[in-house]
Amino acid sequence: MSDSNLFYGPNAAFALDLYERYLQDPASVDAATRAYFASGHAVTLADAPPPVAARPFTPPAAATAPGAAFDPLKVAAAARLARFIRQRGHLAASVDPLGMKRPNAADLELNAHGLTTDDLARLPASVVGGPLAADSQNALDVIGKLRRVYSGSIGYDDEHIQNAEERYWLRDAAEG
């Protein structure tokens, strides 16, 4: 593994910019950076790690069955709600030992997505996806489980993790 693999995302652009500045004028970068590049380390886009492919979308099995009729807007809203719970559920977690009221995270509510509990009860669990969907009866069941995982007494926040593979691993571990 080359040293340039240490840099990815916004860090890669910053490191590449520093390296280009160093090549033009070594005095234009600080002493530690100058010493790093002078020791033979280089930053190039060709050495960057390949991007991690996004997880492929597979439509819910029940939605592709003959005769299945699900409102695509409700399916999209349920998937969006699940994404919001995974990304922002920690904002509603009960982590304050004093029990102070938390600010309202309106985007975690069903009505913010145009959903009702009946809508979620009619949708298959696979619409939400993830490890919790495997043993759930419907989307309502999975959403309840997601709320317990992400908004319970522990709040998970993994959006700061740049590496998608690591972020998915952490989500699967939390939900598993």
ZADRENRO-548895 format. One record per residue: residue in one letter; y, x, z of N, C-alpha, C in turn. Coordinates in Angstrom, 1 decimal, always signed. Layout:
BEGIN
{pt "a"; {Y; X; Z}; {Y; X; Z}; {Y; X; Z}}
...
This chain:
BEGIN
{pt "m"; {-1.2; +0.8; +0.0}; {+0.0; +0.0; +0.0}; {+1.2; +0.9; +0.0}}
{pt "s"; {+2.1; +0.6; -0.9}; {+3.3; +1.4; -1.0}; {+4.3; +0.9; +0.1}}
{pt "d"; {+5.3; +1.8; +0.5}; {+6.3; +1.4; +1.5}; {+7.1; +0.2; +1.0}}
{pt "s"; {+7.3; +0.0; -0.3}; {+8.1; -1.1; -0.8}; {+7.5; -2.4; -0.5}}
{pt "n"; {+6.2; -2.5; -0.1}; {+5.6; -3.7; +0.2}; {+6.0; -4.2; +1.6}}
{pt "l"; {+6.8; -3.3; +2.3}; {+7.3; -3.7; +3.6}; {+8.5; -4.7; +3.4}}
{pt "f"; {+9.0; -4.7; +2.2}; {+10.2; -5.5; +1.9}; {+9.8; -6.7; +1.0}}
{pt "y"; {+10.1; -7.9; +1.4}; {+9.9; -9.1; +0.5}; {+11.0; -10.1; +0.8}}
{pt "g"; {+11.1; -11.1; -0.1}; {+12.1; -12.1; +0.1}; {+13.5; -11.5; +0.0}}
{pt "p"; {+14.4; -12.0; +0.8}; {+15.8; -11.4; +0.8}; {+15.8; -10.0; +1.2}}
{pt "n"; {+14.8; -9.5; +2.0}; {+14.8; -8.1; +2.4}; {+14.6; -7.2; +1.2}}
{pt "a"; {+13.8; -7.6; +0.3}; {+13.5; -6.8; -0.9}; {+14.8; -6.6; -1.7}}
{pt "a"; {+15.5; -7.7; -1.9}; {+16.8; -7.5; -2.6}; {+17.8; -6.6; -1.9}}
{pt "f"; {+17.8; -6.7; -0.6}; {+18.7; -5.8; +0.2}; {+18.2; -4.4; +0.1}}
{pt "a"; {+16.9; -4.1; +0.2}; {+16.4; -2.8; +0.1}; {+16.6; -2.2; -1.3}}
{pt "l"; {+16.4; -3.0; -2.3}; {+16.6; -2.6; -3.7}; {+18.1; -2.2; -3.9}}
{pt "d"; {+19.0; -3.0; -3.4}; {+20.4; -2.7; -3.5}; {+20.8; -1.4; -2.8}}
{pt "l"; {+20.2; -1.2; -1.6}; {+20.5; +0.1; -0.9}; {+20.0; +1.3; -1.7}}
{pt "y"; {+18.8; +1.1; -2.3}; {+18.2; +2.2; -3.0}; {+19.0; +2.5; -4.3}}
{pt "e"; {+19.5; +1.5; -4.9}; {+20.3; +1.7; -6.1}; {+21.7; +2.4; -5.7}}
{pt "r"; {+22.2; +2.0; -4.6}; {+23.4; +2.6; -4.1}; {+23.2; +4.1; -3.8}}
{pt "y"; {+22.0; +4.3; -3.2}; {+21.6; +5.7; -2.8}; {+21.5; +6.6; -4.1}}
{pt "l"; {+20.9; +6.0; -5.1}; {+20.7; +6.8; -6.4}; {+22.0; +7.1; -7.0}}
{pt "q"; {+23.0; +6.2; -6.9}; {+24.3; +6.5; -7.5}; {+25.1; +7.4; -6.6}}
{pt "d"; {+25.1; +7.3; -5.3}; {+25.8; +8.1; -4.4}; {+25.1; +8.1; -3.1}}
{pt "p"; {+24.4; +9.2; -2.7}; {+23.6; +9.2; -1.5}; {+24.5; +9.0; -0.2}}
{pt "a"; {+25.8; +9.4; -0.3}; {+26.7; +9.3; +0.8}; {+27.1; +7.8; +1.0}}
{pt "s"; {+26.8; +6.9; +0.1}; {+27.2; +5.5; +0.3}; {+26.3; +4.7; +1.2}}
{pt "v"; {+25.2; +5.3; +1.7}; {+24.3; +4.6; +2.6}; {+24.3; +5.4; +3.9}}
{pt "d"; {+23.9; +4.8; +5.0}; {+23.9; +5.5; +6.3}; {+22.9; +6.6; +6.3}}
{pt "a"; {+23.0; +7.4; +7.3}; {+22.2; +8.7; +7.4}; {+20.7; +8.3; +7.5}}
{pt "a"; {+20.3; +7.3; +8.3}; {+18.9; +7.0; +8.4}; {+18.3; +6.5; +7.1}}
{pt "t"; {+19.0; +5.7; +6.3}; {+18.6; +5.2; +5.0}; {+18.5; +6.3; +4.0}}
{pt "r"; {+19.5; +7.2; +4.1}; {+19.5; +8.4; +3.2}; {+18.3; +9.2; +3.5}}
{pt "a"; {+18.0; +9.5; +4.7}; {+16.8; +10.3; +5.1}; {+15.5; +9.6; +4.6}}
{pt "y"; {+15.4; +8.3; +4.7}; {+14.2; +7.5; +4.3}; {+14.0; +7.7; +2.8}}
{pt "f"; {+15.1; +7.5; +2.0}; {+15.0; +7.7; +0.6}; {+14.8; +9.1; +0.1}}
{pt "a"; {+15.4; +10.0; +0.8}; {+15.3; +11.5; +0.5}; {+13.9; +12.0; +0.7}}
{pt "s"; {+13.1; +11.3; +1.6}; {+11.7; +11.8; +1.9}; {+10.7; +11.3; +0.8}}
{pt "g"; {+11.3; +10.7; -0.2}; {+10.4; +10.3; -1.3}; {+10.1; +8.8; -1.4}}
{pt "h"; {+10.6; +8.0; -0.5}; {+10.3; +6.6; -0.5}; {+11.2; +6.0; -1.6}}
{pt "a"; {+10.7; +5.1; -2.3}; {+11.5; +4.4; -3.4}; {+11.2; +2.9; -3.3}}
{pt "v"; {+12.1; +2.1; -3.7}; {+12.0; +0.7; -3.7}; {+12.1; +0.2; -5.1}}
{pt "t"; {+11.1; -0.4; -5.7}; {+11.1; -0.9; -7.0}; {+10.5; -2.3; -7.1}}
{pt "l"; {+11.0; -3.1; -8.0}; {+10.4; -4.4; -8.2}; {+8.9; -4.3; -8.6}}
{pt "a"; {+8.6; -3.3; -9.4}; {+7.2; -3.2; -9.9}; {+6.2; -3.0; -8.7}}
{pt "d"; {+6.7; -2.4; -7.6}; {+5.8; -2.2; -6.5}; {+5.7; -3.4; -5.5}}
{pt "a"; {+6.5; -4.4; -5.8}; {+6.6; -5.5; -4.9}; {+5.2; -6.3; -4.9}}
{pt "p"; {+4.8; -6.8; -3.7}; {+3.6; -7.6; -3.7}; {+3.7; -8.8; -4.6}}
{pt "p"; {+2.6; -9.3; -5.2}; {+2.7; -10.5; -6.0}; {+3.0; -11.7; -5.1}}
{pt "p"; {+3.7; -12.7; -5.6}; {+4.0; -13.8; -4.8}; {+2.8; -14.6; -4.5}}
{pt "v"; {+2.7; -15.2; -3.3}; {+1.6; -16.0; -2.9}; {+1.7; -17.4; -3.6}}
{pt "a"; {+0.6; -17.8; -4.3}; {+0.6; -19.1; -5.0}; {+0.7; -20.2; -4.0}}
{pt "a"; {+1.4; -21.2; -4.3}; {+1.5; -22.4; -3.4}; {+0.2; -23.1; -3.4}}
{pt "r"; {-0.1; -23.8; -2.4}; {-1.3; -24.6; -2.3}; {-1.4; -25.6; -3.4}}
{pt "p"; {-2.5; -25.7; -4.2}; {-2.5; -26.7; -5.2}; {-2.5; -28.1; -4.7}}
{pt "f"; {-1.9; -29.0; -5.4}; {-1.9; -30.4; -5.0}; {-3.2; -31.1; -5.5}}
{pt "t"; {-3.8; -31.7; -4.6}; {-5.0; -32.5; -5.1}; {-4.7; -34.0; -4.6}}
{pt "p"; {-4.7; -34.9; -5.6}; {-4.4; -36.3; -5.2}; {-5.4; -36.8; -4.3}}
{pt "p"; {-5.0; -37.7; -3.4}; {-6.0; -38.3; -2.5}; {-7.1; -39.0; -3.2}}
{pt "a"; {-8.3; -38.8; -2.7}; {-9.5; -39.4; -3.4}; {-9.4; -40.9; -3.5}}
{pt "a"; {-8.9; -41.5; -2.4}; {-8.8; -43.0; -2.4}; {-7.8; -43.5; -3.4}}
{pt "a"; {-6.8; -42.7; -3.7}; {-5.7; -43.1; -4.6}; {-6.2; -43.0; -6.0}}
{pt "t"; {-7.2; -42.2; -6.3}; {-7.7; -42.0; -7.7}; {-8.9; -42.9; -8.0}}
{pt "a"; {-9.3; -43.6; -6.9}; {-10.5; -44.5; -7.1}; {-10.1; -45.6; -8.0}}
{pt "p"; {-11.1; -46.1; -8.8}; {-10.7; -47.3; -9.6}; {-10.3; -48.5; -8.8}}
{pt "g"; {-9.3; -49.1; -9.2}; {-8.8; -50.3; -8.5}; {-7.9; -50.0; -7.3}}
{pt "a"; {-7.7; -48.7; -6.9}; {-6.8; -48.4; -5.8}; {-5.4; -48.6; -6.3}}
{pt "a"; {-4.6; -49.2; -5.4}; {-3.2; -49.5; -5.8}; {-2.3; -49.2; -4.6}}
{pt "f"; {-1.7; -48.0; -4.6}; {-0.8; -47.6; -3.5}; {+0.5; -47.4; -4.1}}
{pt "d"; {+1.5; -47.9; -3.4}; {+2.9; -47.7; -3.8}; {+3.2; -46.2; -3.8}}
{pt "p"; {+3.5; -45.7; -5.0}; {+3.8; -44.2; -5.1}; {+5.0; -43.8; -4.2}}
{pt "l"; {+6.0; -44.7; -4.0}; {+7.1; -44.4; -3.1}; {+6.7; -44.3; -1.7}}
{pt "k"; {+5.7; -45.1; -1.3}; {+5.2; -45.0; +0.1}; {+4.3; -43.8; +0.3}}
{pt "v"; {+3.6; -43.4; -0.7}; {+2.8; -42.2; -0.7}; {+3.7; -41.0; -0.5}}
{pt "a"; {+4.7; -40.9; -1.4}; {+5.7; -39.8; -1.3}; {+6.4; -39.8; +0.1}}
{pt "a"; {+6.8; -41.0; +0.6}; {+7.5; -41.0; +1.8}; {+6.6; -40.6; +3.0}}
{pt "a"; {+5.3; -40.9; +3.0}; {+4.4; -40.5; +4.0}; {+4.2; -38.9; +3.9}}
{pt "a"; {+4.1; -38.4; +2.8}; {+3.9; -37.0; +2.6}; {+5.2; -36.3; +3.1}}
{pt "r"; {+6.4; -36.8; +2.8}; {+7.6; -36.3; +3.2}; {+7.8; -36.3; +4.7}}
{pt "l"; {+7.4; -37.4; +5.3}; {+7.4; -37.5; +6.8}; {+6.5; -36.5; +7.4}}
{pt "a"; {+5.3; -36.3; +6.9}; {+4.4; -35.3; +7.4}; {+5.1; -33.9; +7.3}}
{pt "r"; {+5.7; -33.6; +6.2}; {+6.4; -32.3; +6.0}; {+7.5; -32.1; +7.0}}
{pt "f"; {+8.3; -33.2; +7.3}; {+9.4; -33.1; +8.2}; {+8.8; -32.9; +9.6}}
{pt "i"; {+7.7; -33.5; +10.0}; {+7.1; -33.3; +11.3}; {+6.7; -31.9; +11.5}}
{pt "r"; {+6.0; -31.3; +10.4}; {+5.6; -30.0; +10.5}; {+6.8; -29.0; +10.5}}
{pt "q"; {+7.9; -29.3; +9.9}; {+9.0; -28.4; +9.8}; {+9.9; -28.6; +11.0}}
{pt "r"; {+10.1; -29.8; +11.4}; {+11.2; -30.1; +12.4}; {+10.6; -30.8; +13.7}}
{pt "g"; {+9.3; -31.0; +13.8}; {+8.8; -31.7; +14.9}; {+9.1; -31.0; +16.3}}
{pt "h"; {+9.3; -29.7; +16.2}; {+9.6; -29.0; +17.5}; {+10.9; -29.5; +18.1}}
{pt "l"; {+11.8; -30.1; +17.3}; {+13.1; -30.6; +17.8}; {+12.9; -31.8; +18.7}}
{pt "a"; {+11.7; -32.5; +18.6}; {+11.4; -33.6; +19.5}; {+10.4; -33.3; +20.5}}
{pt "a"; {+10.0; -32.0; +20.6}; {+9.0; -31.6; +21.6}; {+9.5; -31.7; +23.0}}
{pt "s"; {+8.6; -32.0; +24.0}; {+9.0; -32.1; +25.4}; {+8.8; -30.8; +26.1}}
{pt "v"; {+9.8; -29.9; +25.8}; {+9.7; -28.5; +26.3}; {+10.7; -28.3; +27.5}}
{pt "d"; {+11.5; -29.2; +27.8}; {+12.6; -29.0; +28.8}; {+12.0; -29.4; +30.2}}
{pt "p"; {+11.8; -28.4; +31.1}; {+11.2; -28.7; +32.4}; {+12.1; -29.7; +33.3}}
{pt "l"; {+13.4; -29.8; +32.9}; {+14.3; -30.7; +33.7}; {+14.2; -32.1; +33.1}}
{pt "g"; {+13.6; -32.3; +32.0}; {+13.5; -33.6; +31.4}; {+14.8; -34.1; +30.8}}
{pt "m"; {+15.6; -33.3; +30.4}; {+16.9; -33.7; +29.8}; {+16.6; -34.4; +28.4}}
{pt "k"; {+17.5; -35.3; +28.1}; {+17.3; -36.0; +26.8}; {+17.6; -35.1; +25.7}}
{pt "r"; {+16.7; -35.0; +24.7}; {+16.8; -34.2; +23.5}; {+17.7; -34.9; +22.5}}
{pt "p"; {+18.4; -34.1; +21.6}; {+19.2; -34.8; +20.6}; {+18.2; -35.5; +19.6}}
{pt "n"; {+18.7; -36.6; +19.1}; {+17.8; -37.5; +18.2}; {+17.6; -36.8; +16.9}}
{pt "a"; {+16.3; -36.6; +16.6}; {+15.9; -36.1; +15.3}; {+15.5; -37.3; +14.4}}
{pt "a"; {+16.5; -37.9; +13.8}; {+16.3; -39.2; +13.1}; {+15.4; -39.0; +11.9}}
{pt "d"; {+15.3; -37.8; +11.3}; {+14.5; -37.7; +10.1}; {+13.0; -37.6; +10.5}}
{pt "l"; {+12.7; -37.7; +11.8}; {+11.3; -37.7; +12.2}; {+10.8; -39.1; +12.4}}
{pt "e"; {+11.7; -40.1; +12.2}; {+11.4; -41.5; +12.4}; {+10.9; -42.2; +11.2}}
{pt "l"; {+10.0; -43.1; +11.3}; {+9.4; -43.8; +10.2}; {+10.5; -44.5; +9.3}}
{pt "n"; {+11.4; -45.2; +9.9}; {+12.5; -45.9; +9.2}; {+13.4; -45.0; +8.4}}
{pt "a"; {+13.5; -43.8; +8.7}; {+14.3; -42.8; +8.0}; {+13.7; -42.6; +6.6}}
{pt "h"; {+12.4; -42.8; +6.5}; {+11.7; -42.6; +5.2}; {+11.2; -43.9; +4.6}}
{pt "g"; {+11.7; -45.0; +5.1}; {+11.4; -46.3; +4.5}; {+10.0; -46.7; +4.8}}
{pt "l"; {+9.4; -46.3; +5.9}; {+8.0; -46.6; +6.2}; {+7.9; -47.5; +7.5}}
{pt "t"; {+6.8; -48.2; +7.5}; {+6.4; -48.9; +8.7}; {+5.0; -48.4; +9.1}}
{pt "t"; {+4.6; -48.8; +10.3}; {+3.2; -48.5; +10.8}; {+2.2; -49.1; +9.8}}
{pt "d"; {+2.5; -50.3; +9.4}; {+1.6; -51.0; +8.4}; {+1.4; -50.2; +7.1}}
{pt "d"; {+2.5; -49.7; +6.6}; {+2.5; -48.9; +5.4}; {+1.5; -47.7; +5.6}}
{pt "l"; {+1.7; -47.0; +6.7}; {+0.9; -45.8; +7.0}; {-0.6; -46.2; +7.2}}
{pt "a"; {-0.8; -47.3; +7.8}; {-2.2; -47.8; +8.1}; {-2.9; -48.1; +6.8}}
{pt "r"; {-2.2; -48.5; +5.7}; {-2.8; -48.8; +4.4}; {-3.1; -47.6; +3.6}}
{pt "l"; {-2.4; -46.5; +3.9}; {-2.6; -45.2; +3.1}; {-3.8; -44.4; +3.6}}
{pt "p"; {-4.5; -43.7; +2.7}; {-5.6; -42.8; +3.2}; {-5.0; -41.6; +3.9}}
{pt "a"; {-5.8; -41.0; +4.7}; {-5.4; -39.8; +5.5}; {-5.1; -38.7; +4.6}}
{pt "s"; {-5.8; -38.6; +3.5}; {-5.6; -37.5; +2.5}; {-4.2; -37.4; +2.0}}
{pt "v"; {-3.4; -38.5; +2.1}; {-2.0; -38.5; +1.6}; {-1.2; -37.4; +2.4}}
{pt "v"; {-1.5; -37.4; +3.7}; {-0.8; -36.4; +4.6}; {-1.5; -35.0; +4.5}}
{pt "g"; {-2.8; -35.0; +4.4}; {-3.5; -33.7; +4.2}; {-3.5; -32.9; +5.4}}
{pt "g"; {-4.1; -31.7; +5.3}; {-4.2; -30.7; +6.4}; {-5.5; -31.0; +7.1}}
{pt "p"; {-5.8; -30.1; +8.1}; {-7.1; -30.1; +8.8}; {-7.2; -31.5; +9.6}}
{pt "l"; {-6.1; -32.0; +10.1}; {-6.2; -33.2; +10.9}; {-6.6; -34.5; +10.1}}
{pt "a"; {-6.5; -34.4; +8.8}; {-6.8; -35.6; +7.9}; {-8.3; -35.7; +7.8}}
{pt "a"; {-9.1; -34.6; +8.0}; {-10.5; -34.7; +7.7}; {-11.2; -35.7; +8.6}}
{pt "d"; {-10.8; -35.9; +9.8}; {-11.5; -36.8; +10.7}; {-10.6; -38.0; +11.1}}
{pt "s"; {-9.7; -38.3; +10.2}; {-8.8; -39.5; +10.5}; {-9.1; -40.6; +9.6}}
{pt "q"; {-8.8; -41.8; +10.0}; {-9.1; -43.0; +9.3}; {-8.0; -43.3; +8.2}}
{pt "n"; {-6.8; -43.0; +8.5}; {-5.7; -43.4; +7.6}; {-4.5; -42.5; +7.9}}
{pt "a"; {-3.4; -42.6; +7.2}; {-2.2; -41.8; +7.3}; {-1.6; -42.0; +8.7}}
{pt "l"; {-1.6; -43.2; +9.2}; {-1.0; -43.5; +10.5}; {-1.7; -42.7; +11.6}}
{pt "d"; {-3.0; -42.6; +11.5}; {-3.8; -41.8; +12.5}; {-3.4; -40.3; +12.4}}
{pt "v"; {-3.2; -39.8; +11.2}; {-2.9; -38.4; +11.0}; {-1.4; -38.1; +11.5}}
{pt "i"; {-0.5; -39.0; +11.2}; {+0.9; -38.8; +11.6}; {+0.9; -38.8; +13.1}}
{pt "g"; {+0.2; -39.6; +13.8}; {+0.1; -39.6; +15.3}; {-0.4; -38.3; +15.8}}
{pt "k"; {-1.4; -37.7; +15.1}; {-1.9; -36.4; +15.5}; {-0.9; -35.3; +15.3}}
{pt "l"; {-0.2; -35.4; +14.1}; {+0.8; -34.4; +13.8}; {+1.9; -34.4; +14.9}}
{pt "r"; {+2.3; -35.6; +15.3}; {+3.3; -35.7; +16.4}; {+2.8; -35.1; +17.7}}
{pt "r"; {+1.6; -35.3; +18.0}; {+1.0; -34.7; +19.2}; {+1.0; -33.2; +19.1}}
{pt "v"; {+0.7; -32.6; +18.0}; {+0.7; -31.2; +17.8}; {+2.1; -30.6; +17.8}}
{pt "y"; {+3.0; -31.1; +17.0}; {+4.3; -30.5; +16.7}; {+5.4; -31.0; +17.7}}
{pt "s"; {+5.2; -32.1; +18.3}; {+6.2; -32.7; +19.2}; {+5.7; -33.0; +20.6}}
{pt "g"; {+4.6; -32.4; +21.0}; {+4.1; -32.6; +22.3}; {+4.8; -31.7; +23.3}}
{pt "s"; {+4.0; -31.1; +24.2}; {+4.5; -30.2; +25.2}; {+4.7; -28.8; +24.7}}
{pt "i"; {+4.3; -28.6; +23.5}; {+4.5; -27.3; +22.8}; {+5.1; -27.7; +21.4}}
{pt "g"; {+6.1; -27.0; +21.0}; {+6.7; -27.2; +19.7}; {+6.5; -26.1; +18.8}}
{pt "y"; {+5.9; -26.3; +17.7}; {+5.6; -25.2; +16.7}; {+6.7; -25.2; +15.7}}
{pt "d"; {+7.2; -24.0; +15.4}; {+8.2; -23.8; +14.3}; {+7.8; -22.6; +13.5}}
{pt "d"; {+7.4; -22.8; +12.3}; {+6.9; -21.7; +11.5}; {+7.7; -21.4; +10.2}}
{pt "e"; {+8.8; -22.1; +10.1}; {+9.6; -22.0; +8.9}; {+10.3; -20.7; +8.7}}
{pt "h"; {+10.4; -19.9; +9.8}; {+11.0; -18.6; +9.6}; {+10.0; -17.6; +9.0}}
{pt "i"; {+8.8; -17.9; +8.9}; {+7.8; -17.0; +8.4}; {+7.9; -17.0; +6.9}}
{pt "q"; {+8.3; -15.9; +6.3}; {+8.5; -15.8; +4.8}; {+7.2; -15.8; +4.0}}
{pt "n"; {+6.1; -15.2; +4.6}; {+4.9; -15.1; +3.9}; {+4.2; -16.4; +3.9}}
{pt "a"; {+4.0; -17.1; +2.8}; {+3.4; -18.4; +2.8}; {+2.0; -18.4; +3.3}}
{pt "e"; {+1.3; -17.4; +3.0}; {-0.1; -17.3; +3.4}; {-0.2; -17.3; +4.9}}
{pt "e"; {+0.7; -16.5; +5.6}; {+0.7; -16.5; +7.1}; {+1.1; -17.8; +7.6}}
{pt "r"; {+2.1; -18.4; +7.0}; {+2.6; -19.7; +7.5}; {+1.5; -20.8; +7.4}}
{pt "y"; {+0.8; -20.8; +6.3}; {-0.3; -21.8; +6.2}; {-1.4; -21.5; +7.2}}
{pt "w"; {-1.7; -20.2; +7.5}; {-2.7; -19.9; +8.4}; {-2.3; -20.4; +9.8}}
{pt "l"; {-1.0; -20.2; +10.2}; {-0.5; -20.6; +11.5}; {-0.6; -22.2; +11.6}}
{pt "r"; {-0.2; -22.8; +10.5}; {-0.2; -24.3; +10.5}; {-1.7; -24.8; +10.7}}
{pt "d"; {-2.6; -24.2; +9.9}; {-4.0; -24.6; +10.1}; {-4.5; -24.3; +11.5}}
{pt "a"; {-4.1; -23.2; +12.1}; {-4.6; -22.9; +13.4}; {-4.0; -23.9; +14.4}}
{pt "a"; {-2.7; -24.3; +14.3}; {-2.1; -25.2; +15.2}; {-2.7; -26.6; +15.0}}
{pt "e"; {-3.0; -27.0; +13.8}; {-3.5; -28.3; +13.5}; {-5.0; -28.4; +13.7}}
{pt "g"; {-5.7; -27.3; +13.7}; {-7.1; -27.2; +13.8}; {-7.5; -27.3; +15.3}}
